[in-house]
Amino acid sequence: MKCKLLVLSELVIVFCLIGQGVQFKLIVSTRGKITEVNLQTKAVTHLLTNLGSEINSMDYDYKNGYIYFPRYSKNDILRFRYPSNYTYQTENVTIANNPIGIAIDPLYNHVYWIERYTGKLYQCNMDGSNQFLILQDDPMFALTLDIANRWVYYSIIDTTNNVIRRARLNGTEIKTFTDVHTQTVSGLSIDSNEGHIYWMEYITGDLMSSNINGTAVKQVFMTSTTNTNRGIHAYNSIIYCSNGNQVQKVTVSSVVTANVIYTDKEQIYGVFIYNENTFNKQKMQRSPVRMDATDKRELQ
């Protein structure tokens, strides 16, 4: 419980910074390319090119300043230091079999990833060491972590079984979170501040949500694109989602609004919002970690 309170306090600090004019960068991935978009100046910078694979997802390590991403066609996971005053260069983290979803646990310095067709969920240290299998399930696609409550969520996309499941970060307590029936869930993201989980439906473009306990499932927004809806990133009641070659910003309030904030020449796969202010990173480095019994089991 103490560990959970520490995480929640960090989240409160981050969201307080939002109201103070903190700048954000939109990071998007396409086939073979990762691009930065400054949401204030609208400047576009290509961080990495010629990666040789579609990049379906990304996540950020705020403690050490690295973006992690899987190369689906190259069967590996890479990282690069961001931001950097020098030329961006990748580092190998680990090999994997068609890795498609990735997520960072900043509390315990772990990287989680899923393999599309083996249905395996793995964990390793930030440098790729101490890799081990957390669980195995049906073919997976999207992945997200609920750090505050210590859950991992993943979507199952199979010919006969489309669901969202969740498990503890040590692979225990696996259960179906919600049955999405015929929906093809291609993106998952947790909004810890609001206590909601959001998911993107690949074929119809429906942006869906529920409470983190699986209740109150509803359609938040319907995009105008079909068969090209991929990554999402929820951040303080704002959901950034990729629809074809565009990124839409969907604001959830009494009235849901949406507008296109970026258009690329290629289809966009992954979407991530980076908080430029380094305060939250420094604060997390200083925070002591106290573990309850559940947390200790995750390290075993």
HUKA-V361577 format. One record per run of one state. SS is the DSSP state (H for helix, E for strand, L for the rest). FROM is the first residue (numbers start at 0). TO is the last residue. If there is no record, write none. Layout:
ss=SS from=FROM to=TO
ss=SS from=FROM to=TO
This chain:
ss=L from=0 to=0
ss=H from=1 to=17
ss=L from=18 to=22
ss=E from=23 to=30
ss=L from=31 to=31
ss=E from=32 to=37
ss=L from=38 to=42
ss=E from=43 to=47
ss=L from=48 to=52
ss=E from=53 to=53
ss=L from=54 to=56
ss=E from=57 to=60
ss=L from=61 to=64
ss=E from=65 to=70
ss=L from=71 to=74
ss=E from=75 to=80
ss=L from=81 to=88
ss=E from=89 to=94
ss=L from=95 to=97
ss=E from=98 to=104
ss=L from=105 to=108
ss=E from=109 to=114
ss=L from=115 to=118
ss=E from=119 to=124
ss=L from=125 to=130
ss=E from=131 to=135
ss=L from=136 to=138
ss=E from=139 to=145
ss=L from=146 to=149
ss=E from=150 to=155
ss=L from=156 to=161
ss=E from=162 to=167
ss=L from=168 to=173
ss=E from=174 to=178
ss=L from=179 to=183
ss=E from=184 to=190
ss=L from=191 to=194
ss=E from=195 to=200
ss=L from=201 to=204
ss=E from=205 to=210
ss=L from=211 to=216
ss=E from=217 to=221
ss=L from=222 to=227
ss=E from=228 to=234
ss=L from=235 to=236
ss=E from=237 to=242
ss=L from=243 to=244
ss=E from=245 to=250
ss=L from=251 to=255
ss=E from=256 to=262
ss=L from=263 to=268
ss=E from=269 to=274
ss=L from=275 to=277
ss=H from=278 to=285
ss=L from=286 to=291
ss=H from=292 to=297
ss=L from=298 to=299
